[in-house]
């Protein structure tokens, strides 16, 4: 079985080459950072301006054994909001561009592409 390795189309930020990009909603802006430059196995999401305020850590990117760890402050948010944040974090990690809006996250079929292998 082949797992997708963690590579981004995004050019590294000159100030912080591990930063993959940012996204936001309401009053929060979130920053996505890779664990390393080459084949990172995890990424973390923190609030802009406070790297100590880690929101989410996703590990197991290279093995395919994904595990999400939410900080205690953010763990209590609604499951829909946490799914929106997780989806946007993955989008920014892999693409480094503008993520989907919170409205499209409410519709699980929005923007999906179906493939047929036969």
C-alpha positions in Angstrom: 0.0 0.0 0.0 1.3 3.5 -0.9 0.7 6.4 1.4 0.9 10.0 0.3 3.9 11.7 1.7 3.7 15.1 3.2 4.8 17.4 0.4 3.4 20.9 -0.3 3.1 23.0 -3.5 3.6 26.0 -1.2 6.9 27.9 -1.3 8.4 28.1 2.2 8.0 31.4 4.1 11.3 33.2 4.2 10.9 34.1 7.9 9.9 30.6 9.0 10.5 27.9 6.3 8.4 25.4 8.3 5.3 27.6 8.0 2.9 26.2 5.3 0.3 29.0 5.4 -2.5 30.6 7.4 -6.3 30.6 7.5 -8.9 32.2 9.7 -12.5 32.6 10.7 -14.1 35.2 13.0 -11.5 36.8 15.2 -8.9 34.0 14.9 -6.1 33.5 12.4 -4.4 30.0 12.5 -0.9 29.2 11.3 0.1 25.7 10.0 3.7 24.6 10.5 5.4 21.4 9.4 7.6 19.4 11.7 10.5 19.5 9.3 11.4 20.7 5.8 11.9 17.2 4.3 9.0 14.7 4.5 7.5 16.0 7.8 5.6 13.4 9.8 3.4 15.9 11.6 2.2 19.4 11.5 0.8 21.8 14.2 -1.7 24.5 14.1 -1.4 27.5 16.4 -2.9 30.9 16.7 -1.1 33.7 14.9 1.1 35.7 17.1 1.3 33.1 19.8 3.2 30.0 18.8 2.6 28.6 22.4 -1.1 28.5 21.8 -1.1 25.2 20.0 -4.6 24.3 18.8 -4.0 21.0 17.0 -1.2 18.6 16.3 -1.6 16.0 13.5 1.0 13.2 13.5 1.5 10.0 11.4 1.5 11.8 8.0 4.1 9.5 6.4 2.9 6.3 8.0 -0.7 6.9 7.2 -1.5 6.2 10.9 -3.0 9.7 11.5 -3.6 10.9 15.0 -5.0 14.3 15.9 -4.3 15.8 19.3 -6.3 18.9 20.4 -5.1 21.2 23.1 -7.4 21.4 26.2 -8.6 24.9 25.4 -9.8 24.0 21.9 -10.9 20.4 22.5 -14.3 21.7 23.8 -15.3 23.4 20.6 -18.2 21.9 18.6 -17.3 18.8 16.5 -18.4 20.7 13.3 -16.0 23.5 14.1 -13.1 21.1 14.9 -13.8 19.3 11.6 -13.7 22.6 9.7 -10.4 23.5 11.4 -8.9 20.1 10.7 -9.9 20.2 7.0 -8.5 23.7 6.5 -5.3 22.7 8.3 -4.8 19.8 5.9 -5.6 22.0 2.9 -3.1 24.6 3.9 -0.5 22.0 4.8 -0.6 20.3 1.4 -1.6 23.3 -0.8 -0.4 26.4 1.0 -3.2 28.5 -0.5 -6.6 29.8 0.6 -8.7 27.1 2.3 -12.4 26.5 1.9 -14.9 28.7 3.6 -16.7 27.6 6.8 -19.9 27.4 4.7 -18.6 24.8 2.3 -17.4 22.8 5.3 -21.0 22.5 6.4 -21.8 20.7 3.2 -19.7 17.5 3.1 -20.3 17.1 -0.6 -19.2 20.6 -1.6 -16.1 20.6 -3.8 -15.7 16.8 -3.8 -14.6 15.0 -7.0 -15.5 11.4 -7.7 -13.1 9.1 -9.5 -13.8 5.9 -11.3 -11.1 3.2 -11.6 -12.9 1.0 -14.0 
